Amino acid sequence: ALPYLPFFSNCEGYDSHISISRLLEEHSGCTIVPYEDTRGASQYRLFNRAPPISDYCQDVDIRCSYEEDLVASRQRYRWYESGKDEVLFHLTSDAIEAHVFEAHQNDAGLVESRWGRGLEIGMLRDSYKLVPVTVDYIKESMKNVIPRRVELELEYYQVNKGKKRLVDASLKFDELCTTFKPKNFGGNADL
């Protein structure tokens, strides 16, 4: 388990990792509604009497650079070459407190569970509490191309004043460009 987004690294303002909580709570593109003004929503539209009021993020642009070797051909697909409906990773539907990630030692000082691998996190595997992050069915990618723009869309609802629940997550790949050189530059003749 990771408290940051996998695959996204070398990003302006975030260094090696984009912390999920930091992204959603501190980015200038996010609006944080005061706790006392937050209004939850029922997950069933029929029971919503008043519109929900909660935090939101919109048009959050982060510039990142690929750390992978982009020109070398690979036998296996890279994460940014994934096709529609492929699951790239999972996010938990509910937030996990920081102490749950901590490593634990027994009385003899031996490690019982490593960082991010404790029993509580292990119990999340294959449970309904994980939301798959899937590649969009329209804005997918393909082998030997690089998306110049990647959009992560997170959809949630405000359960109550202090709790949000993630219900859907997707990645969209846009502005695709090839990794092959054209024939006149010593590249592939079949382009």
N, C-alpha and C positions, 0 to 999 in steps of 0.2 A: 504494500500500500504506500502511496505517495501523497503528500499534502500539496503537491504541485502538479502542473500539467505535463504529462510526458510528451516527448518529441519537440516541444517548443523550448529552445534555448538560444543563447547568444542574442538576447533581445534588449533593446534600449530600455534602460531603467530597471531591468530585472536580472541582468547578468546570466548565470547558468540556468536558473529555474524561475518559472512564473508561479509564485505561490497563489493558490486559488483564493484564499481569504484576502490576501493583499490586493489582488487584482479586483475583486468584487467590492471591497470596502474602501480602497484608497485611490483608485484610478479617477482622474478628473472627468472621465466620461460616465461615471456612476453617480447617481443621486441617492443619498442616504436620507430616508425619511426619519424624523425623530421618533423614538420608541412610542411616546404617548400619542402620536398622530397615526401610527400604523394601524391598519384595519385588515384583519384576516379575511379569507374567502373560503367558502365551502367548496370542496372539490366537485360538488354537484351543482350545476348552474341553477337548477330549480329552487335551491335554498338560499341563493344570493339575494339578499334584500337591498343591500347598498354596495356600491362598487368598492373593491378592495383598494387600499392605499398602502403601498410598500416601496422598498428600494427598487431601483432599476438601473441598468446600464444600457447605453445606446451609443452606437458609433465609436466604440473603443478601438482605436487604431494603435497597434504596437508594431514597430519595425524590428524584424528579426533577420538573421542571416543563417543560412543552412551551414551546419558543421560537417555534414556528410560530403563525400567526394561525389560531386554531381555529374561528372562526365564519364566516369567509369561505369560500364555496363555491369549489371548484376543478374545472376540467375534468378534470385528471389525478388519479389516486389518489395520496394521500400514503402514506408508508411504513406508518403505523399503520392504514391502511384496506385493507391487503393481504389477499387471500383465501388459502384453503388451498393448500398446496404451492408458493406463490410463493417464489422465491429473492430474499432482500433484500440479502444480501452474502455474502462468503466469508471463511473463516478458514483459515489454514494448518494442516495436520495436525500439523506439527512446528514447534517454536518457531524463530523467526528471531533471530539475534544482532543487537544494537543497531547495530553498525558497518555492517551490510548496508543500513541505511536512509540512511546518510550520503550527502550530495551529493559528487560528485567533479569535480575540475578538472584540466585538462591543464597542462603546463608553462608555457603562456602565460597561465594564469589564467582561461581560458574554461571555463564549466561544461559538462562532458560528460554528466553525469546529475544530475538534481535529486533532492532529498530524497525517499526512498521510491520512486524510479523507476529504480533501477540495473538492470544486466543480470541479476543474480541474482534479483531480485524479478520482473522481466519474464518470466523463464523459467518462473515458476510459473503464469502465465496458462494456462488451459485444460489444466492438468495434473491428475493424480490426487492431487497434494499439496494441493489446495484442497478444503475441506469446505464445501458450501453451507449457509447458515443459512436454513432454510425456515420458512414459517408453518405451524403445526400444523394438521392436517386436521380437528380438532374445534374447537379454540379459535382460530378465524380471526376476522377483522374484516370490515368492509364500508364502502362509501362513506358519508360523512357521519356517521360515528360516531367516538367517541374512546374508546380503552381506558383505563380508570383504573388498570389493573394490566397490566403486561407482564412475562412470565416468559421468561428466556433459559435454556435447558437445554443444557449442554455435556456430552457423553459421551466418555470417553477410556479408554484402558487404559495401564497402567504397563508399558512395553516392558522396561526394566531399571531399575536403581537411579537413574540420572540422566536418564532420558528417558520422557516421556509422549507419547502420540499421540492427537490428537483424531480421533474416528471419526464423530460425529454432532452436529448442532447444530440447535436449533429455537427459534422464538419462539411464545409463546402469548399471545393477547390476551384479557383477561377484564374483567369489570365494564364492559361497553360502555354508553356513553350517547350520545345524539344531539347533533348540533350545530345542529339546527333548533329554532327557537322554536315552541311550540304556538300554535294559532290565537288563543286568548284572550290571548296576549301579543304579537300582531302578527306571528305566524309563518305557517308553511305550513298551509293548510286541509286538506291531504291526509294529515296525520300521524295 
